[in-house]
Amino acid sequence: MAGGVAVNGNDQPNSDKPSKLDILDDGGSGGGGGGGGEEGEINDNPIEQVRLTVPITDDASQPALTFRTWVLGLMSCVILAFVNQFFSYRTNQLTITSVSAQIVSLPLGKLMAATLPRKKIGVPLTNWSFSLNPGPFTLKEHVLITIFASSGSSGVYAINIITIVKAFYHRSIHPLAAYLLAITTQMIGYGWAGVFRKFLVDSPYMWWPANLVQVSLFRAFHEKERRPRGGTTRLQFFSLVFATSFAYYIIPGYFFPSISAISFVCLIWKHSVTAQQIGSGMSGLGIGSFGLDWNTVAGFLGSPLANPGFVIVNVLVGFGLFLYVVIPIAYWSNSFEAKKFPLFSSHTFDSTGAKYNVTRVLNQANFDIDMDQYNSYSKLYLSVLFAFNYGLSFATLTATISHVCLFHGKTIYQMWKKTTDQLKGHFADVHTRIMKKNYEQVPDWWFVSILVIMGGLALFACQGFGAQLQLPWWGVLFSFAIAFVFTLPIGVVQATTNIQVGLNVITELIIGFIYPGRPLANVAFKTYGYISMAQALSFVSDFKLGHYMKIPPKSMFIVQLAGTIVASVVYFGTAWWLLTTVENICDASLLSEGSPWTCPGDDVFYNASIIWGVIGPKRMFTKEGNYPQMNWFFLIGLLAPVPVWILSRKFPNQKWIPLINMPIIFSGAGGLLPAKSVNYIMWAIVGIFFNFYVYSRFKGWWARHTYILSAGLDAGVAFTGVLLFLTLQSYDVIGPTWWGLQADDHCSLAKCPTAPGVKAPGCPTF
């Protein structure tokens, strides 16, 4: 958690000197960070971490929503949205976070402040005017630009639906229906956010721990920096890393993709299925595999440099227990007929071990399940890893609930009680009082208008266009009800513990039982029920960041609204462009050798639509299906945090015990499919090296350079990848034809089934 002495927007330590800074003092000293008890709550904030990190000062005259904010914010939003959607279809994904834009926009903002003319420009036919350069680049502008960028980096979940319709089911979808699906799922949550912002933003007890890291980073960037003797400034270091990453990625991105995943075991034992299952980092356990590509490290799991050390250890424990204990035992004991199928696959199979022919059980006219065809064909089977992945998702859900109740339940209850008491008495901390005094609040009707408009458009998208999305009107409203009911309790948990309980499994489970046999209805319901809640909490979290940084609420709202609309357009446009121009996109069997357009994330989403939508949970996870045992994971997850909690109570001096986080352990391995074992291995190696060795031995360097190193590596890979596509790969110039062009580890036998008599292309028959 961020700590230390807070520094105000004018680069001075907290003080009682008013100047242009507004320090509210309602019956107290107005002093800062150390207050406690009733006086501390009145004059600052009741949460110690907030008192140590967030200043109690504000310069209301500081420009926020300026010309520079719009230019740099929109540019960041567009670039991040394009790059993230572009790379989401590639074998090695890459996600660029808003931290990259946060770093790059600082020197650009200062450059604009130094070069743009200050003359005011009038808006024709109005009394409005604005300045291209209102003065020095401000902290508030920087915050708003980063909020713009976060809209572009957060993704549009509904694009997965569009992709599986066009690239996997090979059906048409009206582009307007597709776009309305994308924009409404992103924006319906703003309505829930408006309803609950009084509880989740204004209350000092809803403190959103993750935002304190951002507050600290913003304040560090706006301190005056001197280049250390023999060293570099942060900008110089970023430029060096970016240039190096940009140049190097030409090798794994074009000339030698095979170095993204190297397996010594496969190179030595070229004809052994078992050896390749053990050694393959792409299709097996990954023992002895590694990659020499930053995209392999950060492509699926995000940059390990930005994760706390204890998180990396928990993920690694979950990954190790799952992949090296549970899966080998289950596979080689032939549980769930595991040997009929590949060890490591996100595909679905029939009883013979062949890929499940979903067209045989789908009524093409209505695009729903044909039960006669299903009964005469086969039940649905999964690889053992994919089946246990669903078990882990069940365990993660209940473990999160149990963990939060045990470790944070008392705190959450106390904070919620104080929140409701505060709202009854109109009591607020210093930050809320500053915001109420200095800035005009966002009217409730703004939120209500968005809720009504987007709700209507969502109904139109699902009911119009020949009901292509299959979800009936009651399903749309039911998904809204689920999101509405869960937004506040999950928001309280996230605002106090930094843990968000996902609704994706529950929503697809509910609609799978109520309305089975319809794949698009299932994924549409899941998206409206889950993502609208997640978007609401993302909006509220950003609003709390603006609350801490004293950003005018209307400016925050406008930036978030504009960023969401622009990002939705760019994500949709990029996806539609690639889906309609890249031949055989997402079909690995038809793509040319070395083509990166394998869509690993969408492949998992597609197969999930078959499991939960076409076949349905009743025919998968009850006695009618093959995997009723996976339901035990609900109980396992619920009970798993209990021993950790008991040990933490019995040995309170052992500070490492509470760091054992069962939800992270369960979810740690849950990223396997689409991520591969080599991604986990390299992510863990890099993360442990930087967050343990470098952190302990070179803490000053780590504090100054780690986040910037991460941003520079991400940015270099992104720019080179896009440049290679636009100049070469879009013209089918994939790369030089040779052994190293394959973007895998040359472990083709790792994908082979080992059950007697099962045949698969390119595999021996046992």
Secondary structure as the mmCIF struct_conf table of DSSP 4:
data_model
#
loop_
_struct_conf.conf_type_id
_struct_conf.id
_struct_conf.beg_label_comp_id
_struct_conf.beg_label_asym_id
_struct_conf.beg_label_seq_id
_struct_conf.end_label_comp_id
_struct_conf.end_label_asym_id
_struct_conf.end_label_seq_id
BEND BEND1 GLY A 4 GLY A 4
STRN STRN1 VAL A 7 VAL A 7
TURN_TY1_P TURN_TY1_P1 GLY A 9 ASN A 10
BEND BEND2 ASP A 11 ASP A 11
STRN STRN2 PRO A 13 PRO A 13
BEND BEND3 ASP A 16 ASP A 16
TURN_TY1_P TURN_TY1_P2 SER A 19 LYS A 20
BEND BEND4 ASP A 26 GLY A 28
TURN_TY1_P TURN_TY1_P3 GLY A 33 GLY A 34
HELX_RH_AL_P HELX_RH_AL_P1 GLY A 37 ASN A 43
BEND BEND5 ASP A 44 ASP A 44
BEND BEND6 PRO A 46 ILE A 47
HELX_RH_AL_P HELX_RH_AL_P2 GLU A 48 THR A 53
BEND BEND7 VAL A 54 VAL A 54
BEND BEND8 ILE A 56 ILE A 56
TURN_TY1_P TURN_TY1_P4 ALA A 60 SER A 61
BEND BEND9 GLN A 62 GLN A 62
BEND BEND10 LEU A 65 LEU A 65
HELX_RH_AL_P HELX_RH_AL_P3 PHE A 67 SER A 88
TURN_TY1_P TURN_TY1_P5 TYR A 89 TYR A 89
BEND BEND11 ARG A 90 ASN A 92
HELX_RH_AL_P HELX_RH_AL_P4 SER A 98 THR A 115
BEND BEND12 LEU A 116 LEU A 116
STRN STRN3 LYS A 120 GLY A 122
HELX_LH_PP_P HELX_LH_PP_P1 VAL A 123 VAL A 123
TURN_TY1_P TURN_TY1_P6 PRO A 124 LEU A 125
BEND BEND13 THR A 126 ASN A 127
STRN STRN4 SER A 129 SER A 131
BEND BEND14 LEU A 132 LEU A 132
BEND BEND15 GLY A 135 PRO A 136
HELX_RH_AL_P HELX_RH_AL_P5 LEU A 139 SER A 153
BEND BEND16 SER A 154 SER A 154
TURN_TY1_P TURN_TY1_P7 TYR A 157 ALA A 158
HELX_RH_AL_P HELX_RH_AL_P6 ILE A 159 THR A 163
HELX_RH_PI_P HELX_RH_PI_P1 ILE A 164 PHE A 168
BEND BEND17 TYR A 169 TYR A 169
HELX_RH_AL_P HELX_RH_AL_P7 PRO A 175 MET A 187
TURN_TY1_P TURN_TY1_P8 ILE A 188 ILE A 188
HELX_RH_AL_P HELX_RH_AL_P8 GLY A 189 LEU A 200
TURN_TY1_P TURN_TY1_P9 VAL A 201 VAL A 201
BEND BEND18 ASP A 202 ASP A 202
TURN_TY1_P TURN_TY1_P10 PRO A 204 TYR A 205
TURN_TY1_P TURN_TY1_P11 PRO A 209 PRO A 209
HELX_RH_AL_P HELX_RH_AL_P9 ALA A 210 PHE A 221
TURN_TY1_P TURN_TY1_P12 HIS A 222 HIS A 222
BEND BEND19 GLU A 223 GLU A 223
HELX_LH_PP_P HELX_LH_PP_P2 ARG A 227 PRO A 228
TURN_TY1_P TURN_TY1_P13 ARG A 229 GLY A 230
BEND BEND20 GLY A 231 GLY A 231
HELX_RH_AL_P HELX_RH_AL_P10 ARG A 234 TYR A 248
TURN_TY1_P TURN_TY1_P14 TYR A 249 TYR A 249
HELX_RH_AL_P HELX_RH_AL_P11 ILE A 250 ILE A 250
HELX_RH_PI_P HELX_RH_PI_P2 ILE A 251 PHE A 255
HELX_RH_3T_P HELX_RH_3T_P1 PRO A 257 SER A 260
BEND BEND21 ALA A 261 ALA A 261
STRN STRN5 ILE A 262 SER A 263
HELX_RH_AL_P HELX_RH_AL_P12 PHE A 264 ILE A 268
TURN_TY1_P TURN_TY1_P15 LYS A 270 HIS A 271
HELX_RH_AL_P HELX_RH_AL_P13 VAL A 273 GLY A 279
TURN_TY1_P TURN_TY1_P16 GLY A 281 SER A 283
BEND BEND22 GLY A 284 GLY A 284
TURN_TY1_P TURN_TY1_P17 ILE A 287 GLY A 288
STRN STRN6 SER A 289 PHE A 290
HELX_RH_AL_P HELX_RH_AL_P14 TRP A 294 ALA A 298
TURN_TY1_P TURN_TY1_P18 GLY A 299 LEU A 301
HELX_RH_3T_P HELX_RH_3T_P2 PRO A 304 ALA A 306
BEND BEND23 ASN A 307 ASN A 307
HELX_RH_AL_P HELX_RH_AL_P15 GLY A 309 LEU A 321
HELX_RH_PI_P HELX_RH_PI_P3 PHE A 322 VAL A 326
HELX_RH_AL_P HELX_RH_AL_P16 ILE A 327 TRP A 332
TURN_TY1_P TURN_TY1_P19 SER A 333 ASN A 334
HELX_RH_3T_P HELX_RH_3T_P3 SER A 335 LYS A 340
BEND BEND24 PHE A 341 PHE A 341
BEND BEND25 LEU A 343 PHE A 344
STRN STRN7 THR A 348 PHE A 349
TURN_TY1_P TURN_TY1_P20 SER A 351 THR A 352
BEND BEND26 GLY A 353 ALA A 354
STRN STRN8 LYS A 355 LYS A 355
HELX_LH_PP_P HELX_LH_PP_P3 TYR A 356 TYR A 356
HELX_RH_3T_P HELX_RH_3T_P4 VAL A 358 ARG A 360
TURN_TY1_P TURN_TY1_P21 VAL A 361 VAL A 361
STRN STRN9 LEU A 362 ASN A 363
TURN_TY1_P TURN_TY1_P22 GLN A 364 PHE A 367
STRN STRN10 ASP A 368 ILE A 369
HELX_RH_AL_P HELX_RH_AL_P17 MET A 371 TYR A 377
STRN STRN11 TYR A 381 LEU A 382
HELX_RH_AL_P HELX_RH_AL_P18 VAL A 384 HIS A 403
HELX_RH_PI_P HELX_RH_PI_P4 VAL A 404 HIS A 408
HELX_RH_AL_P HELX_RH_AL_P19 GLY A 409 GLY A 425
TURN_TY1_P TURN_TY1_P23 HIS A 426 HIS A 426
HELX_RH_AL_P HELX_RH_AL_P20 VAL A 430 ASN A 438
BEND BEND27 TYR A 439 TYR A 439
HELX_LH_PP_P HELX_LH_PP_P4 GLU A 440 PRO A 443
HELX_RH_AL_P HELX_RH_AL_P21 ASP A 444 GLN A 463
BEND BEND28 GLY A 464 GLY A 464
HELX_RH_3T_P HELX_RH_3T_P5 PHE A 465 ALA A 467
TURN_TY1_P TURN_TY1_P24 GLN A 468 LEU A 469
HELX_RH_AL_P HELX_RH_AL_P22 TRP A 473 THR A 497
BEND BEND29 ASN A 498 ASN A 498
HELX_RH_AL_P HELX_RH_AL_P23 ASN A 504 ILE A 514
BEND BEND30 TYR A 515 TYR A 515
TURN_TY1_P TURN_TY1_P25 PRO A 516 GLY A 517
HELX_RH_AL_P HELX_RH_AL_P24 PRO A 519 LYS A 526
HELX_RH_PI_P HELX_RH_PI_P5 THR A 527 ILE A 531
HELX_RH_AL_P HELX_RH_AL_P25 SER A 532 MET A 549
TURN_TY1_P TURN_TY1_P26 LYS A 550 LYS A 550
HELX_RH_AL_P HELX_RH_AL_P26 PRO A 553 THR A 581
BEND BEND31 VAL A 582 VAL A 582
TURN_TY1_P TURN_TY1_P27 GLU A 583 CYS A 586
TURN_TY1_P TURN_TY1_P28 ALA A 588 LEU A 590
BEND BEND32 LEU A 591 LEU A 591
HELX_LH_PP_P HELX_LH_PP_P5 SER A 592 SER A 592
TURN_TY1_P TURN_TY1_P29 GLU A 593 GLY A 594
HELX_RH_AL_P HELX_RH_AL_P27 PRO A 600 ALA A 608
HELX_RH_PI_P HELX_RH_PI_P6 SER A 609 ILE A 615
TURN_TY1_P TURN_TY1_P30 PRO A 617 PRO A 617
HELX_RH_AL_P HELX_RH_AL_P28 LYS A 618 PHE A 621
BEND BEND33 THR A 622 THR A 622
TURN_TY1_P TURN_TY1_P31 LYS A 623 GLU A 624
BEND BEND34 GLY A 625 ASN A 626
HELX_RH_3T_P HELX_RH_3T_P6 PRO A 628 ASN A 631
HELX_RH_AL_P HELX_RH_AL_P29 TRP A 632 LEU A 639
TURN_TY1_P TURN_TY1_P32 ALA A 640 ALA A 640
HELX_RH_AL_P HELX_RH_AL_P30 PRO A 641 LYS A 650
TURN_TY1_P TURN_TY1_P33 PRO A 652 ASN A 653
TURN_TY1_P TURN_TY1_P34 LYS A 655 TRP A 656
HELX_RH_3T_P HELX_RH_3T_P7 ILE A 657 LEU A 659
HELX_RH_AL_P HELX_RH_AL_P31 MET A 662 GLY A 668
HELX_RH_3T_P HELX_RH_3T_P8 ALA A 669 GLY A 671
STRN STRN12 LEU A 672 LEU A 672
TURN_TY1_P TURN_TY1_P35 LEU A 673 PRO A 674
STRN STRN13 ALA A 675 ALA A 675
HELX_RH_AL_P HELX_RH_AL_P32 SER A 677 ILE A 688
HELX_RH_PI_P HELX_RH_PI_P7 PHE A 689 VAL A 694
HELX_RH_AL_P HELX_RH_AL_P33 TYR A 695 ARG A 697
HELX_RH_AL_P HELX_RH_AL_P34 LYS A 699 THR A 727
TURN_TY1_P TURN_TY1_P36 LEU A 728 LEU A 728
HELX_RH_3T_P HELX_RH_3T_P9 GLN A 729 TYR A 731
TURN_TY1_P TURN_TY1_P37 ASP A 732 ASP A 732
BEND BEND35 TRP A 738 TRP A 738
HELX_RH_3T_P HELX_RH_3T_P10 TRP A 739 LEU A 741
BEND BEND36 GLN A 742 ASP A 744
BEND BEND37 HIS A 746 HIS A 746
HELX_RH_3T_P HELX_RH_3T_P11 SER A 748 LYS A 751
BEND BEND38 ALA A 755 ALA A 755
TURN_TY1_P TURN_TY1_P38 PRO A 756 GLY A 757
TURN_TY1_P TURN_TY1_P39 PRO A 761 GLY A 762
#
